[in-house]
Amino acid sequence: MIKPLFFGRVEGGRVIFDAPAQLSLYLNKFEGKEIQATIEPKRKPRSRNENNYYFGIVVAMLGEHFGYEKEEMHEALKMLFLKVVRPGKPITVKSTTDLSTVEMEEYLSKIRMWASVEWGVNIPEPNEVDWAGGEEF
């Protein structure tokens, strides 16, 4: 079941939703039922620059080094660094599209360290490359 996200803010101890009409429509299907709700800080999704750096530099450099196409390298990196193992549950792999900016930088940092230490591939930091006019991914 796809769970919609509703955004808002807390003011004076009350939750003020950005789209109260949509929330009300969604809540109608739970009429008379017990529910549970989770409140957490809004996450900032990875940025376009992070995405371009990841595919244009990190994935491209490692793909060239190992002889993989970009999509193959991307999948291999996810298996190495975004695999979720839980006892008694199937192994899952997170999608990079679900990572926040902080999580994406942690992922990139792990990849850069692994590439350098294990394979001698030195991937430049984002501030060490120029993105102007670069390909959008």
C-alpha positions in Angstrom: 0.0 0.0 0.0 1.4 3.4 -0.9 1.3 5.7 2.0 0.9 9.4 1.1 3.0 12.0 2.9 1.3 15.1 4.4 3.6 18.0 5.2 3.0 20.8 7.7 4.5 22.5 10.7 4.0 22.8 14.4 2.8 26.1 15.8 1.8 26.6 19.4 1.7 22.8 20.0 -0.7 22.3 17.0 -0.1 20.7 13.7 -0.9 22.9 10.7 -1.0 20.9 7.5 0.0 22.4 4.1 -2.9 20.6 2.3 -5.7 20.1 4.9 -8.4 19.3 2.2 -6.3 16.4 0.8 -5.6 15.1 4.3 -9.3 15.2 5.1 -10.2 13.3 2.0 -7.5 10.7 2.8 -8.7 10.4 6.4 -12.3 9.7 5.3 -11.4 6.1 4.3 -10.4 5.4 7.9 -13.7 6.6 9.4 -14.6 4.5 12.5 -11.3 2.6 12.4 -8.3 2.8 14.9 -5.3 4.5 13.3 -1.7 5.2 14.1 0.3 8.3 13.0 4.0 9.1 12.9 5.3 12.7 13.1 8.9 13.3 12.2 11.0 16.2 10.9 10.7 16.8 7.1 13.7 15.4 5.3 15.4 17.3 2.5 15.7 14.9 -0.5 19.0 14.6 -2.3 19.7 17.6 -4.5 20.1 17.7 -8.3 23.8 18.6 -7.8 24.3 15.5 -5.7 22.5 13.4 -8.3 24.7 14.8 -11.1 27.9 14.4 -9.1 26.9 10.8 -8.2 26.2 9.7 -11.8 28.5 12.0 -13.7 31.6 11.6 -11.6 31.3 8.7 -9.0 29.4 6.2 -11.1 31.1 7.2 -14.3 34.7 6.9 -12.9 34.0 3.5 -11.2 32.1 2.2 -14.2 35.1 3.0 -16.4 37.5 1.5 -13.9 35.6 -1.8 -13.6 34.2 -1.9 -17.2 30.6 -1.5 -16.3 27.9 0.6 -17.8 26.6 3.4 -15.6 23.4 1.6 -14.6 25.3 -1.6 -13.8 27.8 0.3 -11.6 24.9 2.1 -9.9 23.2 -1.2 -9.0 26.5 -2.7 -7.8 27.2 0.3 -5.5 23.7 0.1 -4.1 24.2 -3.6 -3.3 27.5 -2.8 -1.6 26.4 0.2 0.4 22.6 0.4 0.6 21.8 -3.2 1.4 19.4 -3.7 4.3 19.8 -7.0 6.2 17.2 -7.8 8.9 17.1 -11.2 10.7 14.3 -13.3 9.3 13.5 -10.9 6.5 14.5 -10.8 2.8 17.4 -8.6 2.0 16.3 -5.2 0.5 18.3 -2.5 -1.2 17.5 1.2 -0.6 17.0 3.5 -3.6 19.2 6.5 -3.8 16.1 8.5 -4.7 14.8 7.9 -1.1 18.0 9.3 0.5 18.1 12.7 2.2 21.0 15.1 1.4 22.7 13.9 4.6 22.2 10.2 3.8 23.3 10.8 0.2 26.6 12.4 1.4 27.2 9.5 3.8 26.7 7.1 0.9 29.0 9.1 -1.3 31.7 9.2 1.4 31.6 5.5 1.9 32.0 4.9 -1.8 34.9 7.4 -2.1 36.7 5.7 0.8 36.1 2.2 -0.5 37.2 3.2 -4.0 40.4 4.8 -2.7 41.4 2.2 -0.1 40.3 -1.0 -1.9 40.9 -0.1 -5.6 43.2 3.0 -5.7 40.6 5.1 -7.5 40.6 8.6 -6.1 37.2 10.2 -6.7 37.2 14.0 -6.3 35.0 15.6 -3.7 32.0 17.5 -5.1 33.8 20.9 -4.5 36.8 19.7 -6.5 34.8 19.3 -9.8 33.1 21.9 -12.0 29.4 21.1 -12.8 28.7 24.1 -15.1 27.4 22.8 -18.4 27.6 19.2 -17.2 25.2 16.5 -18.2 21.9 16.3 -16.2 21.0 12.8 -14.9 
